[in-house]
Amino acid sequence: MAVGVALAGAMLGNAGITMGAALALAMGIAIQNFPEGAIISMPLKNEGMSKLKSFWYGTLSGIVEPIASIITIALTNLVVPILPYFLSFAAGAMIYVVVEELIPEAQMGEHTDIGTIGVSIGFIIMMILDVALG
């Protein structure tokens, strides 16, 4: 939804949203989808499912994102007045998941530094994408 909203805003010439920013957001979410798919497919493979079927289910776990983007772009005229609210909702949902689930989980066990370093690397990549793409 966030990608569709950003692309719709950029396509309509919204002064606050550039095509570079929309592409940076799309790339950031695409990068995030790789570990998301791995989190789905690796346990399936460990439980005896074939590599191809595990990969397929991991890939399908992210299929809702391009579908929601296409629907959002198709409904651009209805979406434009509420663009800031959609973007705020999407950002808030991601922040909630990180704070509620990922941070506490990453700080359990012996190797807590790896999670912290991973977050730092992810943040650096997103900042590079933001600066490079607008």
N, CA, C and O atoms as a printed pandas DataFrame, in Angstrom:
     atom_number atom_name residue_name chain_id  residue_number  x_coord  y_coord  z_coord
0              1         N          MET        A               1    0.829   -1.181    0.000
1              2        CA          MET        A               1    0.000    0.000    0.000
2              3         C          MET        A               1    0.877    1.250    0.000
3              4         O          MET        A               1    0.582    2.210   -0.711
4              5         N          ALA        A               2    1.937    1.247    0.779
5              6        CA          ALA        A               2    2.807    2.418    0.853
6              7         C          ALA        A               2    3.452    2.709   -0.497
7              8         O          ALA        A               2    3.559    3.867   -0.903
8              9         N          VAL        A               3    3.878    1.661   -1.189
9             10        CA          VAL        A               3    4.495    1.855   -2.504
10            11         C          VAL        A               3    3.468    2.401   -3.486
11            12         O          VAL        A               3    3.776    3.322   -4.242
12            13         N          GLY        A               4    2.270    1.862   -3.492
13            14        CA          GLY        A               4    1.222    2.351   -4.385
14            15         C          GLY        A               4    0.869    3.797   -4.112
15            16         O          GLY        A               4    0.672    4.584   -5.038
16            17         N          VAL        A               5    0.789    4.143   -2.839
17            18        CA          VAL        A               5    0.475    5.524   -2.460
18            19         C          VAL        A               5    1.589    6.459   -2.905
19            20         O          VAL        A               5    1.323    7.527   -3.456
20            21         N          ALA        A               6    2.832    6.065   -2.671
21            22        CA          ALA        A               6    3.956    6.911   -3.061
22            23         C          ALA        A               6    4.026    7.066   -4.581
23            24         O          ALA        A               6    4.239    8.169   -5.084
24            25         N          LEU        A               7    3.847    5.971   -5.307
25            26        CA          LEU        A               7    3.869    6.057   -6.770
26            27         C          LEU        A               7    2.706    6.890   -7.294
27            28         O          LEU        A               7    2.880    7.679   -8.223
28            29         N          ALA        A               8    1.525    6.722   -6.709
29            30        CA          ALA        A               8    0.369    7.515   -7.129
30            31         C          ALA        A               8    0.628    8.997   -6.896
31            32         O          ALA        A               8    0.332    9.825   -7.757
32            33         N          GLY        A               9    1.175    9.329   -5.743
33            34        CA          GLY        A               9    1.487   10.726   -5.445
34            35         C          GLY        A               9    2.518   11.298   -6.398
35            36         O          GLY        A               9    2.388   12.439   -6.842
36            37         N          ALA        A              10    3.540   10.519   -6.718
37            38        CA          ALA        A              10    4.570   10.981   -7.649
38            39         C          ALA        A              10    4.010   11.141   -9.056
39            40         O          ALA        A              10    4.349   12.096   -9.755
40            41         N          MET        A              11    3.152   10.210   -9.478
41            42        CA          MET        A              11    2.580   10.277  -10.827
42            43         C          MET        A              11    1.651   11.477  -10.977
43            44         O          MET        A              11    1.517   12.029  -12.069
44            45         N          LEU        A              12    1.020   11.875   -9.895
45            46        CA          LEU        A              12    0.118   13.024   -9.953
46            47         C          LEU        A              12    0.841   14.350   -9.751
47            48         O          LEU        A              12    0.220   15.412   -9.787
48            49         N          GLY        A              13    2.146   14.287   -9.539
49            50        CA          GLY        A              13    2.922   15.512   -9.388
50            51         C          GLY        A              13    2.801   16.134   -8.009
51            52         O          GLY        A              13    2.983   17.343   -7.865
52            53         N          ASN        A              14    2.500   15.347   -7.003
53            54        CA          ASN        A              14    2.442   15.850   -5.639
54            55         C          ASN        A              14    3.815   16.398   -5.272
55            56         O          ASN        A              14    4.818   15.693   -5.383
56            57         N          ALA        A              15    3.860   17.645   -4.838
57            58        CA          ALA        A              15    5.138   18.314   -4.560
58            59         C          ALA        A              15    5.920   17.620   -3.462
59            60         O          ALA        A              15    7.148   17.700   -3.442
60            61         N          GLY        A              16    5.244   16.944   -2.554
61            62        CA          GLY        A              16    5.926   16.304   -1.436
62            63         C          GLY        A              16    6.464   14.918   -1.755
63            64         O          GLY        A              16    7.219   14.354   -0.964
64            65         N          ILE        A              17    6.087   14.360   -2.903
65            66        CA          ILE        A              17    6.514   13.004   -3.247
66            67         C          ILE        A              17    7.144   13.017   -4.632
67            68         O          ILE        A              17    6.482   13.333   -5.620
68            69         N          THR        A              18    8.420   12.673   -4.698
69            70        CA          THR        A              18    9.107   12.600   -5.984
70            71         C          THR        A              18    9.154   11.149   -6.451
71            72         O          THR        A              18    8.970   10.229   -5.655
72            73         N          MET        A              19    9.397   10.954   -7.725
73            74        CA          MET        A              19    9.521    9.602   -8.264
74            75         C          MET        A              19   10.731    8.897   -7.632
75            76         O          MET        A              19   10.695    7.690   -7.389
76            77         N          GLY        A              20   11.797    9.656   -7.370
77            78        CA          GLY        A              20   12.968    9.070   -6.706
78            79         C          GLY        A              20   12.632    8.548   -5.324
79            80         O          GLY        A              20   13.079    7.467   -4.939
80            81         N          ALA        A              21   11.840    9.318   -4.571
81            82        CA          ALA        A              21   11.436    8.872   -3.233
82            83         C          ALA        A              21   10.547    7.639   -3.324
83            84         O          ALA        A              21   10.676    6.720   -2.515
84            85         N          ALA        A              22    9.653    7.611   -4.296
85            86        CA          ALA        A              22    8.778    6.451   -4.477
86            87         C          ALA        A              22    9.597    5.217   -4.846
87            88         O          ALA        A              22    9.324    4.124   -4.349
88            89         N          LEU        A              23   10.596    5.380   -5.711
89            90        CA          LEU        A              23   11.454    4.257   -6.084
90            91         C          LEU        A              23   12.316    3.804   -4.917
91            92         O          LEU        A              23   12.548    2.607   -4.749
92            93         N          ALA        A              24   12.798    4.754   -4.098
93            94        CA          ALA        A              24   13.578    4.389   -2.916
94            95         C          ALA        A              24   12.730    3.569   -1.954
95            96         O          ALA        A              24   13.201    2.583   -1.387
96            97         N          LEU        A              25   11.500    3.970   -1.775
97            98        CA          LEU        A              25   10.593    3.214   -0.915
98            99         C          LEU        A              25   10.353    1.819   -1.481
99           100         O          LEU        A              25   10.388    0.831   -0.747
100          101         N          ALA        A              26   10.110    1.740   -2.786
101          102        CA          ALA        A              26    9.881    0.436   -3.425
102          103         C          ALA        A              26   11.102   -0.468   -3.289
103          104         O          ALA        A              26   10.969   -1.661   -3.013
104          105         N          MET        A              27   12.287    0.099   -3.480
105          106        CA          MET        A              27   13.511   -0.700   -3.350
106          107         C          MET        A              27   13.720   -1.153   -1.910
107          108         O          MET        A              27   14.111   -2.295   -1.667
108          109         N          GLY        A              28   13.463   -0.271   -0.966
109          110        CA          GLY        A              28   13.600   -0.642    0.441
110          111         C          GLY        A              28   12.670   -1.777    0.825
111          112         O          GLY        A              28   13.075   -2.701    1.530
112          113         N          ILE        A              29   11.447   -1.716    0.375
113          114        CA          ILE        A              29   10.490   -2.775    0.686
114          115         C          ILE        A              29   10.862   -4.054   -0.053
115          116         O          ILE        A              29   10.692   -5.150    0.480
116          117         N          ALA        A              30   11.368   -3.922   -1.276
117          118        CA          ALA        A              30   11.805   -5.115   -2.015
118          119         C          ALA        A              30   12.978   -5.795   -1.301
119          120         O          ALA        A              30   13.020   -7.022   -1.210
120          121         N          ILE        A              31   13.920   -5.010   -0.801
121          122        CA          ILE        A              31   15.050   -5.577   -0.061
122          123         C          ILE        A              31   14.551   -6.285    1.197
123          124         O          ILE        A              31   15.050   -7.350    1.558
124          125         N          GLN        A              32   13.574   -5.691    1.852
125          126        CA          GLN        A              32   13.006   -6.274    3.064
126          127         C          GLN        A              32   12.290   -7.587    2.762
127          128         O          GLN        A              32   12.177   -8.437    3.645
128          129         N          ASN        A              33   11.812   -7.767    1.557
129          130        CA          ASN        A              33   11.077   -8.981    1.216
130          131         C          ASN        A              33   11.971  -10.216    1.113
131          132         O          ASN        A              33   11.483  -11.338    1.255
132          133         N          PHE        A              34   13.266  -10.034    0.872
133          134        CA          PHE        A              34   14.157  -11.198    0.785
134          135         C          PHE        A              34   14.219  -11.961    2.111
135          136         O          PHE        A              34   13.971  -13.167    2.122
136          137         N          PRO        A              35   14.540  -11.302    3.226
137          138        CA          PRO        A              35   14.541  -12.067    4.484
138          139         C          PRO        A              35   13.144  -12.534    4.888
139          140         O          PRO        A              35   13.004  -13.572    5.535
140          141         N          GLU        A              36   12.113  -11.781    4.514
141          142        CA          GLU        A              36   10.748  -12.190    4.828
142          143         C          GLU        A              36   10.424  -13.514    4.131
143          144         O          GLU        A              36    9.851  -14.414    4.744
144          145         N          GLY        A              37   10.784  -13.631    2.871
145          146        CA          GLY        A              37   10.564  -14.877    2.146
146          147         C          GLY        A              37   11.394  -16.015    2.707
147          148         O          GLY        A              37   10.937  -17.156    2.762
148          149         N          ALA        A              38   12.620  -15.703    3.124
149          150        CA          ALA        A              38   13.487  -16.725    3.714
150          151         C          ALA        A              38   12.919  -17.233    5.030
151          152         O          ALA        A              38   13.007  -18.422    5.335
152          153         N          ILE        A              39   12.332  -16.319    5.815
153          154        CA          ILE        A              39   11.748  -16.721    7.093
154          155         C          ILE        A              39   10.584  -17.680    6.882
155          156         O          ILE        A              39   10.320  -18.538    7.724
156          157         N          ILE        A              40    9.895  -17.535    5.770
157          158        CA          ILE        A              40    8.790  -18.444    5.464
158          159         C          ILE        A              40    9.316  -19.764    4.905
159          160         O          ILE        A              40    8.888  -20.836    5.331
160          161         N          SER        A              41   10.244  -19.685    3.953
161          162        CA          SER        A              41   10.642  -20.892    3.225
162          163         C          SER        A              41   11.621  -21.791    3.991
163          164         O          SER        A              41   11.571  -23.010    3.829
164          165         N          MET        A              42   12.493  -21.237    4.804
165          166        CA          MET        A              42   13.486  -22.076    5.493
166          167         C          MET        A              42   12.852  -23.068    6.466
167          168         O          MET        A              42   13.217  -24.243    6.438
168          169         N          PRO        A              43   11.918  -22.652    7.327
169          170        CA          PRO        A              43   11.293  -23.663    8.199
170          171         C          PRO        A              43   10.493  -24.714    7.413
171          172         O          PRO        A              43   10.436  -25.881    7.802
172          173         N          LEU        A              44    9.880  -24.286    6.309
173          174        CA          LEU        A              44    9.152  -25.257    5.492
174          175         C          LEU        A              44   10.097  -26.311    4.928
175          176         O          LEU        A              44    9.766  -27.497    4.907
176          177         N          LYS        A              45   11.267  -25.885    4.472
177          178        CA          LYS        A              45   12.266  -26.814    3.944
178          179         C          LYS        A              45   12.752  -27.749    5.049
179          180         O          LYS        A              45   12.928  -28.946    4.823
180          181         N          ASN        A              46   12.971  -27.192    6.260
181          182        CA          ASN        A              46   13.424  -28.016    7.382
182          183         C          ASN        A              46   12.385  -29.054    7.804
183          184         O          ASN        A              46   12.734  -30.090    8.368
184          185         N          GLU        A              47   11.133  -28.782    7.536
185          186        CA          GLU        A              47   10.066  -29.725    7.883
186          187         C          GLU        A              47    9.820  -30.761    6.787
187          188         O          GLU        A              47    8.888  -31.559    6.884
188          189         N          GLY        A              48   10.651  -30.751    5.750
189          190        CA          GLY        A              48   10.565  -31.790    4.740
190          191         C          GLY        A              48    9.927  -31.390    3.426
191          192         O          GLY        A              48    9.815  -32.219    2.522
192          193         N          MET        A              49    9.509  -30.151    3.297
193          194        CA          MET        A              49    8.914  -29.705    2.038
194          195         C          MET        A              49   10.035  -29.548    0.998
195          196         O          MET        A              49   11.177  -29.259    1.357
196          197         N          SER        A              50    9.718  -29.735   -0.264
197          198        CA          SER        A              50   10.732  -29.611   -1.310
198          199         C          SER        A              50   11.255  -28.175   -1.399
199          200         O          SER        A              50   10.590  -27.228   -0.979
200          201         N          LYS        A              51   12.458  -28.037   -1.952
201          202        CA          LYS        A              51   13.053  -26.700   -2.099
202          203         C          LYS        A              51   12.176  -25.796   -2.951
203          204         O          LYS        A              51   11.953  -24.634   -2.610
204          205         N          LEU        A              52   11.682  -26.331   -4.055
205          206        CA          LEU        A              52   10.868  -25.535   -4.965
206          207         C          LEU        A              52    9.568  -25.080   -4.303
207          208         O          LEU        A              52    9.181  -23.918   -4.418
208          209         N          LYS        A              53    8.904  -25.993   -3.616
209          210        CA          LYS        A              53    7.648  -25.645   -2.958
210          211         C          LYS        A              53    7.896  -24.647   -1.817
211          212         O          LYS        A              53    7.114  -23.713   -1.638
212          213         N          SER        A              54    8.959  -24.830   -1.057
213          214        CA          SER        A              54    9.303  -23.890    0.019
214          215         C          SER        A              54    9.585  -22.508   -0.548
215          216         O          SER        A              54    9.115  -21.499   -0.023
216          217         N          PHE        A              55   10.359  -22.475   -1.626
217          218        CA          PHE        A              55   10.666  -21.193   -2.284
218          219         C          PHE        A              55    9.381  -20.531   -2.777
219          220         O          PHE        A              55    9.201  -19.324   -2.616
220          221         N          TRP        A              56    8.487  -21.319   -3.378
221          222        CA          TRP        A              56    7.227  -20.795   -3.915
222          223         C          TRP        A              56    6.379  -20.177   -2.811
223          224         O          TRP        A              56    5.833  -19.089   -2.995
224          225         N          TYR        A              57    6.258  -20.848   -1.669
225          226        CA          TYR        A              57    5.476  -20.306   -0.553
226          227         C          TYR        A              57    6.131  -19.044    0.011
227          228         O          TYR        A              57    5.438  -18.094    0.375
228          229         N          GLY        A              58    7.453  -19.033    0.084
229          230        CA          GLY        A              58    8.155  -17.825    0.537
230          231         C          GLY        A              58    7.911  -16.660   -0.397
231          232         O          GLY        A              58    7.730  -15.526    0.048
232          233         N          THR        A              59    7.906  -16.936   -1.698
233          234        CA          THR        A              59    7.633  -15.898   -2.689
234          235         C          THR        A              59    6.189  -15.419   -2.591
235          236         O          THR        A              59    5.926  -14.218   -2.664
236          237         N          LEU        A              60    5.266  -16.338   -2.430
237          238        CA          LEU        A              60    3.848  -15.977   -2.332
238          239         C          LEU        A              60    3.527  -15.153   -1.086
239          240         O          LEU        A              60    2.529  -14.434   -1.057
240          241         N          SER        A              61    4.372  -15.256   -0.056
241          242        CA          SER        A              61    4.107  -14.486    1.161
242          243         C          SER        A              61    4.162  -12.981    0.909
243          244         O          SER        A              61    3.558  -12.206    1.650
244          245         N          GLY        A              62    4.880  -12.566   -0.127
245          246        CA          GLY        A              62    4.975  -11.146   -0.447
246          247         C          GLY        A              62    4.089  -10.704   -1.596
247          248         O          GLY        A              62    4.164   -9.549   -2.016
248          249         N          ILE        A              63    3.248  -11.593   -2.119
249          250        CA          ILE        A              63    2.448  -11.270   -3.307
250          251         C          ILE        A              63    1.399  -10.193   -3.030
251          252         O          ILE        A              63    0.963   -9.504   -3.952
252          253         N          VAL        A              64    1.000  -10.046   -1.793
253          254        CA          VAL        A              64   -0.018   -9.048   -1.462
254          255         C          VAL        A              64    0.502   -7.626   -1.708
255          256         O          VAL        A              64   -0.284   -6.720   -1.986
256          257         N          GLU        A              65    1.790   -7.432   -1.609
257          258        CA          GLU        A              65    2.348   -6.079   -1.754
258          259         C          GLU        A              65    2.182   -5.512   -3.167
259          260         O          GLU        A              65    1.663   -4.403   -3.301
260          261         N          PRO        A              66    2.597   -6.218   -4.228
261          262        CA          PRO        A              66    2.363   -5.641   -5.560
262          263         C          PRO        A              66    0.879   -5.541   -5.902
263          264         O          PRO        A              66    0.465   -4.620   -6.606
264          265         N          ILE        A              67    0.076   -6.487   -5.406
265          266        CA          ILE        A              67   -1.366   -6.417   -5.669
266          267         C          ILE        A              67   -1.958   -5.167   -5.027
267          268         O          ILE        A              67   -2.729   -4.448   -5.663
268          269         N          ALA        A              68   -1.602   -4.904   -3.771
269          270        CA          ALA        A              68   -2.103   -3.712   -3.082
270          271         C          ALA        A              68   -1.607   -2.439   -3.764
271          272         O          ALA        A              68   -2.341   -1.454   -3.843
272          273         N          SER        A              69   -0.370   -2.452   -4.255
273          274        CA          SER        A              69    0.159   -1.282   -4.967
274          275         C          SER        A              69   -0.638   -1.001   -6.232
275          276         O          SER        A              69   -0.978    0.148   -6.513
276          277         N          ILE        A              70   -0.936   -2.039   -6.988
277          278        CA          ILE        A              70   -1.701   -1.870   -8.230
278          279         C          ILE        A              70   -3.103   -1.355   -7.936
279          280         O          ILE        A              70   -3.601   -0.471   -8.632
280          281         N          ILE        A              71   -3.739   -1.906   -6.908
281          282        CA          ILE        A              71   -5.083   -1.441   -6.534
282          283         C          ILE        A              71   -5.037    0.023   -6.107
283          284         O          ILE        A              71   -5.905    0.812   -6.481
284          285         N          THR        A              72   -4.023    0.381   -5.324
285          286        CA          THR        A              72   -3.889    1.768   -4.860
286          287         C          THR        A              72   -3.673    2.717   -6.029
287          288         O          THR        A              72   -4.276    3.790   -6.076
288          289         N          ILE        A              73   -2.813    2.331   -6.978
289          290        CA          ILE        A              73   -2.576    3.181   -8.144
290          291         C          ILE        A              73   -3.860    3.308   -8.969
291          292         O          ILE        A              73   -4.173    4.386   -9.475
292          293         N          ALA        A              74   -4.605    2.199   -9.102
293          294        CA          ALA        A              74   -5.854    2.243   -9.869
294          295         C          ALA        A              74   -6.890    3.171   -9.224
295          296         O          ALA        A              74   -7.719    3.762   -9.915
296          297         N          LEU        A              75   -6.834    3.288   -7.928
297          298        CA          LEU        A              75   -7.778    4.138   -7.202
298          299         C          LEU        A              75   -7.162    5.481   -6.811
299          300         O          LEU        A              75   -7.544    6.085   -5.808
300          301         N          THR        A              76   -6.210    5.935   -7.612
301          302        CA          THR        A              76   -5.460    7.141   -7.293
302          303         C          THR        A              76   -6.343    8.337   -6.967
303          304         O          THR        A              76   -6.083    9.038   -5.989
304          305         N          ASN        A              77   -7.362    8.583   -7.746
305          306        CA          ASN        A              77   -8.206    9.755   -7.511
306          307         C          ASN        A              77   -8.888    9.708   -6.151
307          308         O          ASN        A              77   -9.117   10.748   -5.533
308          309         N          LEU        A              78   -9.213    8.516   -5.684
309          310        CA          LEU        A              78   -9.818    8.389   -4.364
310          311         C          LEU        A              78   -8.772    8.450   -3.250
311          312         O          LEU        A              78   -9.065    8.862   -2.128
312          313         N          VAL        A              79   -7.556    8.034   -3.579
313          314        CA          VAL        A              79   -6.509    7.903   -2.574
314          315         C          VAL        A              79   -5.790    9.226   -2.290
315          316         O          VAL        A              79   -5.336    9.450   -1.168
316          317         N          VAL        A              80   -5.684   10.088   -3.277
317          318        CA          VAL        A              80   -4.883   11.311   -3.138
318          319         C          VAL        A              80   -5.221   12.120   -1.885
319          320         O          VAL        A              80   -4.297   12.551   -1.195
320          321         N          PRO        A              81   -6.484   12.347   -1.558
321          322        CA          PRO        A              81   -6.760   13.154   -0.363
322          323         C          PRO        A              81   -6.291   12.516    0.948
323          324         O          PRO        A              81   -6.058   13.209    1.939
324          325         N          ILE        A              82   -6.156   11.193    0.939
325          326        CA          ILE        A              82   -5.753   10.538    2.181
326          327         C          ILE        A              82   -4.340    9.944    2.102
327          328         O          ILE        A              82   -3.994    9.069    2.895
328          329         N          LEU        A              83   -3.531   10.412    1.157
329          330        CA          LEU        A              83   -2.152    9.931    1.024
330          331         C          LEU        A              83   -1.374   10.008    2.341
331          332         O          LEU        A              83   -0.766    9.015    2.741
332          333         N          PRO        A              84   -1.376   11.145    3.017
333          334        CA          PRO        A              84   -0.586   11.213    4.261
334          335         C          PRO        A              84   -1.037   10.195    5.306
335          336         O          PRO        A              84   -0.210    9.661    6.045
336          337         N          TYR        A              85   -2.317    9.927    5.375
337          338        CA          TYR        A              85   -2.822    8.973    6.360
338          339         C          TYR        A              85   -2.414    7.549    6.017
339          340         O          TYR        A              85   -2.054    6.777    6.906
340          341         N          PHE        A              86   -2.468    7.188    4.728
341          342        CA          PHE        A              86   -2.030    5.860    4.307
342          343         C          PHE        A              86   -0.547    5.654    4.595
343          344         O          PHE        A              86   -0.148    4.614    5.120
344          345         N          LEU        A              87    0.267    6.649    4.248
345          346        CA          LEU        A              87    1.698    6.533    4.499
346          347         C          LEU        A              87    1.983    6.456    5.991
347          348         O          LEU        A              87    2.838    5.681    6.419
348          349         N          SER        A              88    1.281    7.244    6.780
349          350        CA          SER        A              88    1.470    7.212    8.231
350          351         C          SER        A              88    1.070    5.852    8.799
351          352         O          SER        A              88    1.747    5.313    9.674
352          353         N          PHE        A              89   -0.034    5.304    8.293
353          354        CA          PHE        A              89   -0.476    3.986    8.753
354          355         C          PHE        A              89    0.567    2.919    8.423
355          356         O          PHE        A              89    0.901    2.094    9.273
356          357         N          ALA        A              90    1.077    2.931    7.203
357          358        CA          ALA        A              90    2.067    1.939    6.787
358          359         C          ALA        A              90    3.338    2.059    7.631
359          360         O          ALA        A              90    3.883    1.050    8.078
360          361         N          ALA        A              91    3.803    3.275    7.848
361          362        CA          ALA        A              91    5.008    3.482    8.662
362          363         C          ALA        A              91    4.757    3.058   10.102
363          364         O          ALA        A              91    5.604    2.412   10.719
364          365         N          GLY        A              92    3.611    3.415   10.631
365          366        CA          GLY        A              92    3.285    3.039   12.003
366          367         C          GLY        A              92    3.196    1.535   12.192
367          368         O          GLY        A              92    3.631    1.007   13.215
368          369         N          ALA        A              93    2.633    0.845   11.207
369          370        CA          ALA        A              93    2.531   -0.609   11.289
370          371         C          ALA        A              93    3.916   -1.252   11.316
371          372         O          ALA        A              93    4.158   -2.179   12.089
372          373         N          MET        A              94    4.815   -0.763   10.482
373          374        CA          MET        A              94    6.169   -1.313   10.461
374          375         C          MET        A              94    6.914   -1.010   11.763
375          376         O          MET        A              94    7.608   -1.875   12.298
376          377         N          ILE        A              95    6.773    0.201   12.267
377          378        CA          ILE        A              95    7.433    0.552   13.528
378          379         C          ILE        A              95    6.880   -0.307   14.666
379          380         O          ILE        A              95    7.638   -0.768   15.519
380          381         N          TYR        A              96    5.579   -0.522   14.680
381          382        CA          TYR        A              96    4.975   -1.367   15.711
382          383         C          TYR        A              96    5.564   -2.774   15.683
383          384         O          TYR        A              96    5.928   -3.316   16.726
384          385         N          VAL        A              97    5.657   -3.362   14.502
385          386        CA          VAL        A              97    6.189   -4.716   14.385
386          387         C          VAL        A              97    7.628   -4.768   14.885
387          388         O          VAL        A              97    8.003   -5.694   15.605
388          389         N          VAL        A              98    8.426   -3.787   14.511
389          390        CA          VAL        A              98    9.829   -3.770   14.930
390          391         C          VAL        A              98    9.935   -3.655   16.444
391          392         O          VAL        A              98   10.667   -4.413   17.080
392          393         N          VAL        A              99    9.198   -2.699   17.023
393          394        CA          VAL        A              99    9.293   -2.471   18.466
394          395         C          VAL        A              99    8.690   -3.632   19.258
395          396         O          VAL        A              99    9.264   -4.059   20.261
396          397         N          GLU        A             100    7.556   -4.138   18.824
397          398        CA          GLU        A             100    6.846   -5.178   19.571
398          399         C          GLU        A             100    7.488   -6.554   19.425
399          400         O          GLU        A             100    7.559   -7.308   20.395
400          401         N          GLU        A             101    7.954   -6.887   18.224
401          402        CA          GLU        A             101    8.408   -8.245   17.964
402          403         C          GLU        A             101    9.912   -8.392   17.773
403          404         O          GLU        A             101   10.544   -9.227   18.420
404          405         N          LEU        A             102   10.479   -7.592   16.896
405          406        CA          LEU        A             102   11.856   -7.839   16.477
406          407         C          LEU        A             102   12.903   -7.413   17.501
407          408         O          LEU        A             102   13.845   -8.159   17.767
408          409         N          ILE        A             103   12.750   -6.235   18.073
409          410        CA          ILE        A             103   13.773   -5.756   19.018
410          411         C          ILE        A             103   13.868   -6.666   20.248
411          412         O          ILE        A             103   14.971   -7.082   20.602
412          413         N          PRO        A             104   12.747   -6.991   20.911
413          414        CA          PRO        A             104   12.880   -7.892   22.064
414          415         C          PRO        A             104   13.469   -9.256   21.695
415          416         O          PRO        A             104   14.292   -9.803   22.430
416          417         N          GLU        A             105   13.045   -9.793   20.567
417          418        CA          GLU        A             105   13.552  -11.101   20.133
418          419         C          GLU        A             105   15.043  -11.039   19.822
419          420         O          GLU        A             105   15.783  -11.970   20.142
420          421         N          ALA        A             106   15.488   -9.954   19.203
421          422        CA          ALA        A             106   16.897   -9.821   18.832
422          423         C          ALA        A             106   17.800   -9.664   20.050
423          424         O          ALA        A             106   18.997   -9.937   19.966
424          425         N          GLN        A             107   17.252   -9.233   21.168
425          426        CA          GLN        A             107   18.069   -9.017   22.360
426          427         C          GLN        A             107   18.081  -10.215   23.308
427          428         O          GLN        A             107   18.655  -10.142   24.394
428          429         N          MET        A             108   17.445  -11.318   22.898
429          430        CA          MET        A             108   17.474  -12.547   23.700
430          431         C          MET        A             108   18.642  -13.413   23.249
431          432         O          MET        A             108   19.026  -13.385   22.079
432          433         N          GLY        A             109   19.187  -14.155   24.142
433          434        CA          GLY        A             109   20.230  -15.105   23.790
434          435         C          GLY        A             109   21.621  -14.522   23.881
435          436         O          GLY        A             109   21.836  -13.459   24.463
436          437         N          GLU        A             110   22.563  -15.243   23.292
437          438        CA          GLU        A             110   23.975  -14.905   23.427
438          439         C          GLU        A             110   24.475  -13.889   22.403
439          440         O          GLU        A             110   25.363  -13.095   22.714
440          441         N          HIS        A             111   23.932  -13.896   21.209
441          442        CA          HIS        A             111   24.486  -13.104   20.111
442          443         C          HIS        A             111   23.650  -11.861   19.833
443          444         O          HIS        A             111   23.190  -11.673   18.707
444          445         N          THR        A             112   23.449  -11.021   20.823
445          446        CA          THR        A             112   22.609   -9.830   20.658
446          447         C          THR        A             112   23.264   -8.773   19.785
447          448         O          THR        A             112   22.573   -7.944   19.193
448          449         N          ASP        A             113   24.584   -8.793   19.700
449          450        CA          ASP        A             113   25.282   -7.802   18.867
450          451         C          ASP        A             113   24.963   -7.978   17.387
451          452         O          ASP        A             113   24.930   -6.996   16.646
452          453         N          ILE        A             114   24.731   -9.195   16.948
453          454        CA          ILE        A             114   24.443   -9.456   15.535
454          455         C          ILE        A             114   23.163   -8.746   15.114
455          456         O          ILE        A             114   23.115   -8.152   14.037
456          457         N          GLY        A             115   22.128   -8.797   15.944
457          458        CA          GLY        A             115   20.884   -8.105   15.635
458          459         C          GLY        A             115   21.068   -6.601   15.565
459          460         O          GLY        A             115   20.521   -5.940   14.682
460          461         N          THR        A             116   21.841   -6.061   16.499
461          462        CA          THR        A             116   22.090   -4.620   16.520
462          463         C          THR        A             116   22.887   -4.196   15.286
463          464         O          THR        A             116   22.593   -3.166   14.679
464          465         N          ILE        A             117   23.875   -4.974   14.923
465          466        CA          ILE        A             117   24.673   -4.671   13.730
466          467         C          ILE        A             117   23.796   -4.782   12.475
467          468         O          ILE        A             117   23.914   -3.961   11.566
468          469         N          GLY        A             118   22.924   -5.786   12.423
469          470        CA          GLY        A             118   22.012   -5.938   11.286
470          471         C          GLY        A             118   21.091   -4.744   11.121
471          472         O          GLY        A             118   20.861   -4.284   10.003
472          473         N          VAL        A             119   20.556   -4.235   12.240
473          474        CA          VAL        A             119   19.700   -3.048   12.183
474          475         C          VAL        A             119   20.499   -1.853   11.676
475          476         O          VAL        A             119   20.007   -1.071   10.862
476          477         N          SER        A             120   21.727   -1.714   12.155
477          478        CA          SER        A             120   22.575   -0.602   11.715
478          479         C          SER        A             120   22.872   -0.685   10.223
479          480         O          SER        A             120   22.806    0.325    9.522
480          481         N          ILE        A             121   23.192   -1.857    9.742
481          482        CA          ILE        A             121   23.471   -2.035    8.307
482          483         C          ILE        A             121   22.220   -1.742    7.483
483          484         O          ILE        A             121   22.298   -1.076    6.451
484          485         N          GLY        A             122   21.069   -2.237    7.935
485          486        CA          GLY        A             122   19.817   -1.952    7.233
486          487         C          GLY        A             122   19.518   -0.465    7.186
487          488         O          GLY        A             122   19.074    0.052    6.160
488          489         N          PHE        A             123   19.759    0.226    8.294
489          490        CA          PHE        A             123   19.534    1.667    8.335
490          491         C          PHE        A             123   20.470    2.388    7.370
491          492         O          PHE        A             123   20.052    3.307    6.667
492          493         N          ILE        A             124   21.722    1.977    7.334
493          494        CA          ILE        A             124   22.693    2.593    6.414
494          495         C          ILE        A             124   22.269    2.381    4.964
495          496         O          ILE        A             124   22.341    3.307    4.156
496          497         N          ILE        A             125   21.825    1.165    4.626
497          498        CA          ILE        A             125   21.367    0.891    3.259
498          499         C          ILE        A             125   20.182    1.776    2.895
499          500         O          ILE        A             125   20.137    2.332    1.798
500          501         N          MET        A             126   19.225    1.912    3.805
501          502        CA          MET        A             126   18.061    2.761    3.531
502          503         C          MET        A             126   18.473    4.226    3.363
503          504         O          MET        A             126   17.917    4.921    2.513
504          505         N          MET        A             127   19.417    4.701    4.141
505          506        CA          MET        A             127   19.869    6.079    4.007
506          507         C          MET        A             127   20.604    6.283    2.677
507          508         O          MET        A             127   20.442    7.320    2.033
508          509         N          ILE        A             128   21.398    5.313    2.271
509          510        CA          ILE        A             128   22.084    5.393    0.983
510          511         C          ILE        A             128   21.051    5.443   -0.145
511          512         O          ILE        A             128   21.173    6.255   -1.062
512          513         N          LEU        A             129   20.045    4.585   -0.079
513          514        CA          LEU        A             129   18.992    4.581   -1.099
514          515         C          LEU        A             129   18.235    5.917   -1.107
515          516         O          LEU        A             129   17.905    6.445   -2.169
516          517         N          ASP        A             130   17.969    6.448    0.075
517          518        CA          ASP        A             130   17.249    7.716    0.172
518          519         C          ASP        A             130   18.037    8.851   -0.465
519          520         O          ASP        A             130   17.478    9.660   -1.205
520          521         N          VAL        A             131   19.325    8.912   -0.180
521          522        CA          VAL        A             131   20.161    9.987   -0.739
522          523         C          VAL        A             131   20.393    9.757   -2.231
523          524         O          VAL        A             131   20.330   10.699   -3.021
524          525         N          ALA        A             132   20.659    8.513   -2.619
525          526        CA          ALA        A             132   20.971    8.236   -4.016
526          527         C          ALA        A             132   19.774    8.417   -4.943
527          528         O          ALA        A             132   19.929    8.832   -6.092
528          529         N          LEU        A             133   18.582    8.106   -4.441
529          530        CA          LEU        A             133   17.408    8.148   -5.307
530          531         C          LEU        A             133   16.520    9.360   -5.071
531          532         O          LEU        A             133   15.450    9.467   -5.671
532          533         N          GLY        A             134   16.934   10.242   -4.235
533          534        CA          GLY        A             134   16.175   11.483   -4.137
534          535         C          GLY        A             134   15.633   11.755   -2.812
535          536         O          GLY        A             134   14.974   12.776   -2.612
